[in-house]
Amino acid sequence: MHVLQPTHTKLSSSDSEKLLVKFNIALSQLPKISKKDPAIPEGCDTGDVVKIERTGEYAETYYRVVI
C-alpha cells in the first residue's frame, strides 16, 4: 500500500447493517467500488462494505459497496 493511499477496511456484516440503519439507506444506495480495485483488502466479495479512511488535511470517512 502506498503512503498516500487511504486505509481500506472491510466491515463485518453486523457493522454493515448498523451503518445502513444509521443512515436509513439500502445497500444498493451506497457508492460502488470494483472488486478488482487494487486498494480493496483481500477476502472482499461482492456485496461487502468497505470503509475508506482518509487522514491529514482532508480527513474523512467514506463507505463503498464492492461490486
mmCIF file of the N, C-alpha and C atoms, coordinates in Angstrom:
data_MODEL
# 
_entry.id   MODEL 
# 
loop_
_atom_site.group_PDB 
_atom_site.id 
_atom_site.type_symbol 
_atom_site.label_atom_id 
_atom_site.label_alt_id 
_atom_site.label_comp_id 
_atom_site.label_asym_id 
_atom_site.label_entity_id 
_atom_site.label_seq_id 
_atom_site.pdbx_PDB_ins_code 
_atom_site.Cartn_x 
_atom_site.Cartn_y 
_atom_site.Cartn_z 
_atom_site.occupancy 
_atom_site.B_iso_or_equiv 
_atom_site.pdbx_formal_charge 
_atom_site.auth_seq_id 
_atom_site.auth_comp_id 
_atom_site.auth_asym_id 
_atom_site.auth_atom_id 
_atom_site.pdbx_PDB_model_num 
ATOM 1   N N  . MET A 1 1  ? 0.842   -1.177  0.000  1.00 0.00 ? 1  MET A N  1 
ATOM 2   C CA . MET A 1 1  ? 0.000   0.000   0.000  1.00 0.00 ? 1  MET A CA 1 
ATOM 3   C C  . MET A 1 1  ? 0.892   1.247   0.000  1.00 0.00 ? 1  MET A C  1 
ATOM 4   N N  . HIS A 1 2  ? 0.506   2.212   -0.771 1.00 0.00 ? 2  HIS A N  1 
ATOM 5   C CA . HIS A 1 2  ? 1.237   3.469   -0.890 1.00 0.00 ? 2  HIS A CA 1 
ATOM 6   C C  . HIS A 1 2  ? 0.951   4.346   0.326  1.00 0.00 ? 2  HIS A C  1 
ATOM 7   N N  . VAL A 1 3  ? 1.899   5.168   0.723  1.00 0.00 ? 3  VAL A N  1 
ATOM 8   C CA . VAL A 1 3  ? 1.761   6.004   1.909  1.00 0.00 ? 3  VAL A CA 1 
ATOM 9   C C  . VAL A 1 3  ? 0.630   7.029   1.755  1.00 0.00 ? 3  VAL A C  1 
ATOM 10  N N  . LEU A 1 4  ? 0.327   7.445   0.549  1.00 0.00 ? 4  LEU A N  1 
ATOM 11  C CA . LEU A 1 4  ? -0.736  8.430   0.327  1.00 0.00 ? 4  LEU A CA 1 
ATOM 12  C C  . LEU A 1 4  ? -2.109  7.789   0.121  1.00 0.00 ? 4  LEU A C  1 
ATOM 13  N N  . GLN A 1 5  ? -2.146  6.488   0.007  1.00 0.00 ? 5  GLN A N  1 
ATOM 14  C CA . GLN A 1 5  ? -3.406  5.788   -0.228 1.00 0.00 ? 5  GLN A CA 1 
ATOM 15  C C  . GLN A 1 5  ? -4.214  5.721   1.059  1.00 0.00 ? 5  GLN A C  1 
ATOM 16  N N  . PRO A 1 6  ? -5.518  6.044   1.013  1.00 0.00 ? 6  PRO A N  1 
ATOM 17  C CA . PRO A 1 6  ? -6.347  5.946   2.212  1.00 0.00 ? 6  PRO A CA 1 
ATOM 18  C C  . PRO A 1 6  ? -6.487  4.491   2.666  1.00 0.00 ? 6  PRO A C  1 
ATOM 19  N N  . THR A 1 7  ? -6.752  4.305   3.948  1.00 0.00 ? 7  THR A N  1 
ATOM 20  C CA . THR A 1 7  ? -6.911  2.974   4.517  1.00 0.00 ? 7  THR A CA 1 
ATOM 21  C C  . THR A 1 7  ? -8.267  2.396   4.133  1.00 0.00 ? 7  THR A C  1 
ATOM 22  N N  . HIS A 1 8  ? -8.266  1.181   3.591  1.00 0.00 ? 8  HIS A N  1 
ATOM 23  C CA . HIS A 1 8  ? -9.490  0.480   3.216  1.00 0.00 ? 8  HIS A CA 1 
ATOM 24  C C  . HIS A 1 8  ? -9.681  -0.692  4.169  1.00 0.00 ? 8  HIS A C  1 
ATOM 25  N N  . THR A 1 9  ? -10.852 -0.767  4.807  1.00 0.00 ? 9  THR A N  1 
ATOM 26  C CA . THR A 1 9  ? -11.137 -1.807  5.774  1.00 0.00 ? 9  THR A CA 1 
ATOM 27  C C  . THR A 1 9  ? -12.491 -2.431  5.464  1.00 0.00 ? 9  THR A C  1 
ATOM 28  N N  . LYS A 1 10 ? -12.539 -3.758  5.453  1.00 0.00 ? 10 LYS A N  1 
ATOM 29  C CA . LYS A 1 10 ? -13.800 -4.465  5.230  1.00 0.00 ? 10 LYS A CA 1 
ATOM 30  C C  . LYS A 1 10 ? -14.608 -4.441  6.525  1.00 0.00 ? 10 LYS A C  1 
ATOM 31  N N  . LEU A 1 11 ? -15.891 -4.053  6.437  1.00 0.00 ? 11 LEU A N  1 
ATOM 32  C CA . LEU A 1 11 ? -16.762 -4.051  7.604  1.00 0.00 ? 11 LEU A CA 1 
ATOM 33  C C  . LEU A 1 11 ? -17.376 -5.432  7.803  1.00 0.00 ? 11 LEU A C  1 
ATOM 34  N N  . SER A 1 12 ? -17.608 -5.788  9.049  1.00 0.00 ? 12 SER A N  1 
ATOM 35  C CA . SER A 1 12 ? -18.308 -7.039  9.331  1.00 0.00 ? 12 SER A CA 1 
ATOM 36  C C  . SER A 1 12 ? -19.768 -6.880  8.928  1.00 0.00 ? 12 SER A C  1 
ATOM 37  N N  . SER A 1 13 ? -20.479 -7.978  8.807  1.00 0.00 ? 13 SER A N  1 
ATOM 38  C CA . SER A 1 13 ? -21.880 -7.904  8.389  1.00 0.00 ? 13 SER A CA 1 
ATOM 39  C C  . SER A 1 13 ? -22.720 -7.141  9.406  1.00 0.00 ? 13 SER A C  1 
ATOM 40  N N  . SER A 1 14 ? -22.413 -7.284  10.705 1.00 0.00 ? 14 SER A N  1 
ATOM 41  C CA . SER A 1 14 ? -23.190 -6.553  11.717 1.00 0.00 ? 14 SER A CA 1 
ATOM 42  C C  . SER A 1 14 ? -22.902 -5.049  11.641 1.00 0.00 ? 14 SER A C  1 
ATOM 43  N N  . ASP A 1 15 ? -21.639 -4.685  11.399 1.00 0.00 ? 15 ASP A N  1 
ATOM 44  C CA . ASP A 1 15 ? -21.300 -3.268  11.250 1.00 0.00 ? 15 ASP A CA 1 
ATOM 45  C C  . ASP A 1 15 ? -21.941 -2.681  9.990  1.00 0.00 ? 15 ASP A C  1 
ATOM 46  N N  . SER A 1 16 ? -22.014 -3.476  8.938  1.00 0.00 ? 16 SER A N  1 
ATOM 47  C CA . SER A 1 16 ? -22.655 -3.025  7.701  1.00 0.00 ? 16 SER A CA 1 
ATOM 48  C C  . SER A 1 16 ? -24.140 -2.745  7.940  1.00 0.00 ? 16 SER A C  1 
ATOM 49  N N  . GLU A 1 17 ? -24.799 -3.643  8.664  1.00 0.00 ? 17 GLU A N  1 
ATOM 50  C CA . GLU A 1 17 ? -26.222 -3.461  8.974  1.00 0.00 ? 17 GLU A CA 1 
ATOM 51  C C  . GLU A 1 17 ? -26.437 -2.206  9.830  1.00 0.00 ? 17 GLU A C  1 
ATOM 52  N N  . LYS A 1 18 ? -25.560 -1.984  10.817 1.00 0.00 ? 18 LYS A N  1 
ATOM 53  C CA . LYS A 1 18 ? -25.668 -0.791  11.666 1.00 0.00 ? 18 LYS A CA 1 
ATOM 54  C C  . LYS A 1 18 ? -25.515 0.477   10.837 1.00 0.00 ? 18 LYS A C  1 
ATOM 55  N N  . LEU A 1 19 ? -24.599 0.450   9.889  1.00 0.00 ? 19 LEU A N  1 
ATOM 56  C CA . LEU A 1 19 ? -24.375 1.595   9.020  1.00 0.00 ? 19 LEU A CA 1 
ATOM 57  C C  . LEU A 1 19 ? -25.621 1.908   8.193  1.00 0.00 ? 19 LEU A C  1 
ATOM 58  N N  . LEU A 1 20 ? -26.216 0.862   7.609  1.00 0.00 ? 20 LEU A N  1 
ATOM 59  C CA . LEU A 1 20 ? -27.407 1.054   6.783  1.00 0.00 ? 20 LEU A CA 1 
ATOM 60  C C  . LEU A 1 20 ? -28.577 1.579   7.612  1.00 0.00 ? 20 LEU A C  1 
ATOM 61  N N  . VAL A 1 21 ? -28.722 1.095   8.834  1.00 0.00 ? 21 VAL A N  1 
ATOM 62  C CA . VAL A 1 21 ? -29.794 1.569   9.716  1.00 0.00 ? 21 VAL A CA 1 
ATOM 63  C C  . VAL A 1 21 ? -29.528 3.018   10.134 1.00 0.00 ? 21 VAL A C  1 
ATOM 64  N N  . LYS A 1 22 ? -28.274 3.323   10.461 1.00 0.00 ? 22 LYS A N  1 
ATOM 65  C CA . LYS A 1 22 ? -27.905 4.672   10.899 1.00 0.00 ? 22 LYS A CA 1 
ATOM 66  C C  . LYS A 1 22 ? -28.269 5.721   9.854  1.00 0.00 ? 22 LYS A C  1 
ATOM 67  N N  . PHE A 1 23 ? -27.968 5.424   8.592  1.00 0.00 ? 23 PHE A N  1 
ATOM 68  C CA . PHE A 1 23 ? -28.235 6.377   7.519  1.00 0.00 ? 23 PHE A CA 1 
ATOM 69  C C  . PHE A 1 23 ? -29.569 6.136   6.824  1.00 0.00 ? 23 PHE A C  1 
ATOM 70  N N  . ASN A 1 24 ? -30.305 5.102   7.261  1.00 0.00 ? 24 ASN A N  1 
ATOM 71  C CA . ASN A 1 24 ? -31.611 4.778   6.710  1.00 0.00 ? 24 ASN A CA 1 
ATOM 72  C C  . ASN A 1 24 ? -31.546 4.619   5.182  1.00 0.00 ? 24 ASN A C  1 
ATOM 73  N N  . ILE A 1 25 ? -30.618 3.765   4.740  1.00 0.00 ? 25 ILE A N  1 
ATOM 74  C CA . ILE A 1 25 ? -30.436 3.519   3.316  1.00 0.00 ? 25 ILE A CA 1 
ATOM 75  C C  . ILE A 1 25 ? -30.363 2.019   3.052  1.00 0.00 ? 25 ILE A C  1 
ATOM 76  N N  . ALA A 1 26 ? -30.468 1.665   1.794  1.00 0.00 ? 26 ALA A N  1 
ATOM 77  C CA . ALA A 1 26 ? -30.298 0.277   1.368  1.00 0.00 ? 26 ALA A CA 1 
ATOM 78  C C  . ALA A 1 26 ? -28.874 0.102   0.847  1.00 0.00 ? 26 ALA A C  1 
ATOM 79  N N  . LEU A 1 27 ? -28.422 -1.131  0.821  1.00 0.00 ? 27 LEU A N  1 
ATOM 80  C CA . LEU A 1 27 ? -27.070 -1.430  0.341  1.00 0.00 ? 27 LEU A CA 1 
ATOM 81  C C  . LEU A 1 27 ? -26.856 -0.907  -1.076 1.00 0.00 ? 27 LEU A C  1 
ATOM 82  N N  . SER A 1 28 ? -27.886 -0.970  -1.895 1.00 0.00 ? 28 SER A N  1 
ATOM 83  C CA . SER A 1 28 ? -27.776 -0.526  -3.289 1.00 0.00 ? 28 SER A CA 1 
ATOM 84  C C  . SER A 1 28 ? -27.607 0.988   -3.414 1.00 0.00 ? 28 SER A C  1 
ATOM 85  N N  . GLN A 1 29 ? -27.856 1.724   -2.340 1.00 0.00 ? 29 GLN A N  1 
ATOM 86  C CA . GLN A 1 29 ? -27.726 3.180   -2.383 1.00 0.00 ? 29 GLN A CA 1 
ATOM 87  C C  . GLN A 1 29 ? -26.310 3.670   -2.055 1.00 0.00 ? 29 GLN A C  1 
ATOM 88  N N  . LEU A 1 30 ? -25.456 2.775   -1.584 1.00 0.00 ? 30 LEU A N  1 
ATOM 89  C CA . LEU A 1 30 ? -24.069 3.161   -1.322 1.00 0.00 ? 30 LEU A CA 1 
ATOM 90  C C  . LEU A 1 30 ? -23.314 3.293   -2.638 1.00 0.00 ? 30 LEU A C  1 
ATOM 91  N N  . PRO A 1 31 ? -22.310 4.180   -2.679 1.00 0.00 ? 31 PRO A N  1 
ATOM 92  C CA . PRO A 1 31 ? -21.454 4.248   -3.863 1.00 0.00 ? 31 PRO A CA 1 
ATOM 93  C C  . PRO A 1 31 ? -20.741 2.917   -4.066 1.00 0.00 ? 31 PRO A C  1 
ATOM 94  N N  . LYS A 1 32 ? -20.382 2.612   -5.293 1.00 0.00 ? 32 LYS A N  1 
ATOM 95  C CA . LYS A 1 32 ? -19.775 1.327   -5.631 1.00 0.00 ? 32 LYS A CA 1 
ATOM 96  C C  . LYS A 1 32 ? -18.262 1.439   -5.755 1.00 0.00 ? 32 LYS A C  1 
ATOM 97  N N  . ILE A 1 33 ? -17.583 0.309   -5.548 1.00 0.00 ? 33 ILE A N  1 
ATOM 98  C CA . ILE A 1 33 ? -16.158 0.186   -5.803 1.00 0.00 ? 33 ILE A CA 1 
ATOM 99  C C  . ILE A 1 33 ? -15.927 -1.197  -6.406 1.00 0.00 ? 33 ILE A C  1 
ATOM 100 N N  . SER A 1 34 ? -15.069 -1.266  -7.382 1.00 0.00 ? 34 SER A N  1 
ATOM 101 C CA . SER A 1 34 ? -14.829 -2.521  -8.090 1.00 0.00 ? 34 SER A CA 1 
ATOM 102 C C  . SER A 1 34 ? -14.066 -3.519  -7.228 1.00 0.00 ? 34 SER A C  1 
ATOM 103 N N  . LYS A 1 35 ? -14.419 -4.769  -7.389 1.00 0.00 ? 35 LYS A N  1 
ATOM 104 C CA . LYS A 1 35 ? -13.737 -5.861  -6.699 1.00 0.00 ? 35 LYS A CA 1 
ATOM 105 C C  . LYS A 1 35 ? -12.284 -5.956  -7.165 1.00 0.00 ? 35 LYS A C  1 
ATOM 106 N N  . LYS A 1 36 ? -12.013 -5.454  -8.363 1.00 0.00 ? 36 LYS A N  1 
ATOM 107 C CA . LYS A 1 36 ? -10.674 -5.506  -8.948 1.00 0.00 ? 36 LYS A CA 1 
ATOM 108 C C  . LYS A 1 36 ? -9.800  -4.324  -8.540 1.00 0.00 ? 36 LYS A C  1 
ATOM 109 N N  . ASP A 1 37 ? -10.352 -3.373  -7.780 1.00 0.00 ? 37 ASP A N  1 
ATOM 110 C CA . ASP A 1 37 ? -9.585  -2.214  -7.327 1.00 0.00 ? 37 ASP A CA 1 
ATOM 111 C C  . ASP A 1 37 ? -8.412  -2.698  -6.469 1.00 0.00 ? 37 ASP A C  1 
ATOM 112 N N  . PRO A 1 38 ? -7.197  -2.263  -6.754 1.00 0.00 ? 38 PRO A N  1 
ATOM 113 C CA . PRO A 1 38 ? -6.037  -2.749  -6.008 1.00 0.00 ? 38 PRO A CA 1 
ATOM 114 C C  . PRO A 1 38 ? -6.050  -2.381  -4.521 1.00 0.00 ? 38 PRO A C  1 
ATOM 115 N N  . ALA A 1 39 ? -6.822  -1.397  -4.126 1.00 0.00 ? 39 ALA A N  1 
ATOM 116 C CA . ALA A 1 39 ? -6.862  -0.975  -2.722 1.00 0.00 ? 39 ALA A CA 1 
ATOM 117 C C  . ALA A 1 39 ? -7.772  -1.847  -1.864 1.00 0.00 ? 39 ALA A C  1 
ATOM 118 N N  . ILE A 1 40 ? -8.625  -2.649  -2.500 1.00 0.00 ? 40 ILE A N  1 
ATOM 119 C CA . ILE A 1 40 ? -9.573  -3.487  -1.773 1.00 0.00 ? 40 ILE A CA 1 
ATOM 120 C C  . ILE A 1 40 ? -8.806  -4.553  -0.979 1.00 0.00 ? 40 ILE A C  1 
ATOM 121 N N  . PRO A 1 41 ? -9.151  -4.718  0.319  1.00 0.00 ? 41 PRO A N  1 
ATOM 122 C CA . PRO A 1 41 ? -8.476  -5.753  1.112  1.00 0.00 ? 41 PRO A CA 1 
ATOM 123 C C  . PRO A 1 41 ? -8.791  -7.157  0.585  1.00 0.00 ? 41 PRO A C  1 
ATOM 124 N N  . GLU A 1 42 ? -7.858  -8.080  0.806  1.00 0.00 ? 42 GLU A N  1 
ATOM 125 C CA . GLU A 1 42 ? -8.086  -9.463  0.377  1.00 0.00 ? 42 GLU A CA 1 
ATOM 126 C C  . GLU A 1 42 ? -9.275  -10.043 1.126  1.00 0.00 ? 42 GLU A C  1 
ATOM 127 N N  . GLY A 1 43 ? -10.011 -10.902 0.454  1.00 0.00 ? 43 GLY A N  1 
ATOM 128 C CA . GLY A 1 43 ? -11.148 -11.555 1.079  1.00 0.00 ? 43 GLY A CA 1 
ATOM 129 C C  . GLY A 1 43 ? -12.458 -10.813 0.898  1.00 0.00 ? 43 GLY A C  1 
ATOM 130 N N  . CYS A 1 44 ? -12.449 -9.684  0.195  1.00 0.00 ? 44 CYS A N  1 
ATOM 131 C CA . CYS A 1 44 ? -13.690 -8.949  -0.041 1.00 0.00 ? 44 CYS A CA 1 
ATOM 132 C C  . CYS A 1 44 ? -14.437 -9.585  -1.207 1.00 0.00 ? 44 CYS A C  1 
ATOM 133 N N  . ASP A 1 45 ? -15.718 -9.794  -1.022 1.00 0.00 ? 45 ASP A N  1 
ATOM 134 C CA . ASP A 1 45 ? -16.572 -10.350 -2.061 1.00 0.00 ? 45 ASP A CA 1 
ATOM 135 C C  . ASP A 1 45 ? -17.624 -9.327  -2.454 1.00 0.00 ? 45 ASP A C  1 
ATOM 136 N N  . THR A 1 46 ? -18.315 -9.605  -3.528 1.00 0.00 ? 46 THR A N  1 
ATOM 137 C CA . THR A 1 46 ? -19.398 -8.742  -3.978 1.00 0.00 ? 46 THR A CA 1 
ATOM 138 C C  . THR A 1 46 ? -20.439 -8.611  -2.873 1.00 0.00 ? 46 THR A C  1 
ATOM 139 N N  . GLY A 1 47 ? -20.846 -7.377  -2.600 1.00 0.00 ? 47 GLY A N  1 
ATOM 140 C CA . GLY A 1 47 ? -21.837 -7.110  -1.563 1.00 0.00 ? 47 GLY A CA 1 
ATOM 141 C C  . GLY A 1 47 ? -21.244 -6.705  -0.226 1.00 0.00 ? 47 GLY A C  1 
ATOM 142 N N  . ASP A 1 48 ? -19.924 -6.835  -0.057 1.00 0.00 ? 48 ASP A N  1 
ATOM 143 C CA . ASP A 1 48 ? -19.277 -6.405  1.185  1.00 0.00 ? 48 ASP A CA 1 
ATOM 144 C C  . ASP A 1 48 ? -19.163 -4.881  1.201  1.00 0.00 ? 48 ASP A C  1 
ATOM 145 N N  . VAL A 1 49 ? -19.136 -4.311  2.395  1.00 0.00 ? 49 VAL A N  1 
ATOM 146 C CA . VAL A 1 49 ? -18.992 -2.866  2.542  1.00 0.00 ? 49 VAL A CA 1 
ATOM 147 C C  . VAL A 1 49 ? -17.568 -2.569  3.000  1.00 0.00 ? 49 VAL A C  1 
ATOM 148 N N  . VAL A 1 50 ? -16.946 -1.587  2.356  1.00 0.00 ? 50 VAL A N  1 
ATOM 149 C CA . VAL A 1 50 ? -15.571 -1.192  2.661  1.00 0.00 ? 50 VAL A CA 1 
ATOM 150 C C  . VAL A 1 50 ? -15.595 0.227   3.223  1.00 0.00 ? 50 VAL A C  1 
ATOM 151 N N  . LYS A 1 51 ? -14.873 0.404   4.338  1.00 0.00 ? 51 LYS A N  1 
ATOM 152 C CA . LYS A 1 51 ? -14.731 1.717   4.966  1.00 0.00 ? 51 LYS A CA 1 
ATOM 153 C C  . LYS A 1 51 ? -13.407 2.305   4.492  1.00 0.00 ? 51 LYS A C  1 
ATOM 154 N N  . ILE A 1 52 ? -13.452 3.524   3.957  1.00 0.00 ? 52 ILE A N  1 
ATOM 155 C CA . ILE A 1 52 ? -12.266 4.197   3.444  1.00 0.00 ? 52 ILE A CA 1 
ATOM 156 C C  . ILE A 1 52 ? -11.997 5.409   4.331  1.00 0.00 ? 52 ILE A C  1 
ATOM 157 N N  . GLU A 1 53 ? -10.834 5.412   4.986  1.00 0.00 ? 53 GLU A N  1 
ATOM 158 C CA . GLU A 1 53 ? -10.491 6.481   5.920  1.00 0.00 ? 53 GLU A CA 1 
ATOM 159 C C  . GLU A 1 53 ? -9.334  7.299   5.372  1.00 0.00 ? 53 GLU A C  1 
ATOM 160 N N  . ARG A 1 54 ? -9.600  8.563   5.146  1.00 0.00 ? 54 ARG A N  1 
ATOM 161 C CA . ARG A 1 54 ? -8.546  9.479   4.711  1.00 0.00 ? 54 ARG A CA 1 
ATOM 162 C C  . ARG A 1 54 ? -8.030  10.225  5.925  1.00 0.00 ? 54 ARG A C  1 
ATOM 163 N N  . THR A 1 55 ? -6.739  10.517  5.948  1.00 0.00 ? 55 THR A N  1 
ATOM 164 C CA . THR A 1 55 ? -6.136  11.244  7.055  1.00 0.00 ? 55 THR A CA 1 
ATOM 165 C C  . THR A 1 55 ? -5.563  12.554  6.560  1.00 0.00 ? 55 THR A C  1 
ATOM 166 N N  . GLY A 1 56 ? -5.092  13.344  7.487  1.00 0.00 ? 56 GLY A N  1 
ATOM 167 C CA . GLY A 1 56 ? -4.450  14.597  7.126  1.00 0.00 ? 56 GLY A CA 1 
ATOM 168 C C  . GLY A 1 56 ? -5.446  15.721  6.978  1.00 0.00 ? 56 GLY A C  1 
ATOM 169 N N  . GLU A 1 57 ? -5.138  16.630  6.075  1.00 0.00 ? 57 GLU A N  1 
ATOM 170 C CA . GLU A 1 57 ? -5.943  17.831  5.878  1.00 0.00 ? 57 GLU A CA 1 
ATOM 171 C C  . GLU A 1 57 ? -7.368  17.509  5.426  1.00 0.00 ? 57 GLU A C  1 
ATOM 172 N N  . TYR A 1 58 ? -7.531  16.441  4.668  1.00 0.00 ? 58 TYR A N  1 
ATOM 173 C CA . TYR A 1 58 ? -8.839  16.072  4.135  1.00 0.00 ? 58 TYR A CA 1 
ATOM 174 C C  . TYR A 1 58 ? -9.399  14.839  4.842  1.00 0.00 ? 58 TYR A C  1 
ATOM 175 N N  . ALA A 1 59 ? -9.205  14.745  6.131  1.00 0.00 ? 59 ALA A N  1 
ATOM 176 C CA . ALA A 1 59 ? -9.610  13.560  6.906  1.00 0.00 ? 59 ALA A CA 1 
ATOM 177 C C  . ALA A 1 59 ? -11.124 13.392  6.873  1.00 0.00 ? 59 ALA A C  1 
ATOM 178 N N  . GLU A 1 60 ? -11.563 12.312  6.275  1.00 0.00 ? 60 GLU A N  1 
ATOM 179 C CA . GLU A 1 60 ? -12.978 11.953  6.185  1.00 0.00 ? 60 GLU A CA 1 
ATOM 180 C C  . GLU A 1 60 ? -13.097 10.451  6.082  1.00 0.00 ? 60 GLU A C  1 
ATOM 181 N N  . THR A 1 61 ? -14.314 9.947   6.309  1.00 0.00 ? 61 THR A N  1 
ATOM 182 C CA . THR A 1 61 ? -14.589 8.528   6.184  1.00 0.00 ? 61 THR A CA 1 
ATOM 183 C C  . THR A 1 61 ? -15.659 8.334   5.119  1.00 0.00 ? 61 THR A C  1 
ATOM 184 N N  . TYR A 1 62 ? -15.417 7.376   4.245  1.00 0.00 ? 62 TYR A N  1 
ATOM 185 C CA . TYR A 1 62 ? -16.335 7.059   3.163  1.00 0.00 ? 62 TYR A CA 1 
ATOM 186 C C  . TYR A 1 62 ? -16.675 5.571   3.238  1.00 0.00 ? 62 TYR A C  1 
ATOM 187 N N  . TYR A 1 63 ? -17.809 5.208   2.670  1.00 0.00 ? 63 TYR A N  1 
ATOM 188 C CA . TYR A 1 63 ? -18.217 3.808   2.617  1.00 0.00 ? 63 TYR A CA 1 
ATOM 189 C C  . TYR A 1 63 ? -18.568 3.470   1.181  1.00 0.00 ? 63 TYR A C  1 
ATOM 190 N N  . ARG A 1 64 ? -18.149 2.280   0.749  1.00 0.00 ? 64 ARG A N  1 
ATOM 191 C CA . ARG A 1 64 ? -18.434 1.799   -0.608 1.00 0.00 ? 64 ARG A CA 1 
ATOM 192 C C  . ARG A 1 64 ? -18.861 0.343   -0.535 1.00 0.00 ? 64 ARG A C  1 
ATOM 193 N N  . VAL A 1 65 ? -19.717 -0.061  -1.466 1.00 0.00 ? 65 VAL A N  1 
ATOM 194 C CA . VAL A 1 65 ? -20.097 -1.473  -1.577 1.00 0.00 ? 65 VAL A CA 1 
ATOM 195 C C  . VAL A 1 65 ? -19.316 -2.082  -2.741 1.00 0.00 ? 65 VAL A C  1 
ATOM 196 N N  . VAL A 1 66 ? -18.792 -3.258  -2.527 1.00 0.00 ? 66 VAL A N  1 
ATOM 197 C CA . VAL A 1 66 ? -17.974 -3.938  -3.533 1.00 0.00 ? 66 VAL A CA 1 
ATOM 198 C C  . VAL A 1 66 ? -18.880 -4.561  -4.587 1.00 0.00 ? 66 VAL A C  1 
ATOM 199 N N  . ILE A 1 67 ? -18.569 -4.283  -5.867 1.00 0.00 ? 67 ILE A N  1 
ATOM 200 C CA . ILE A 1 67 ? -19.338 -4.901  -6.969 1.00 0.00 ? 67 ILE A CA 1 
ATOM 201 C C  . ILE A 1 67 ? -18.413 -5.720  -7.835 1.00 0.00 ? 67 ILE A C  1 
# 
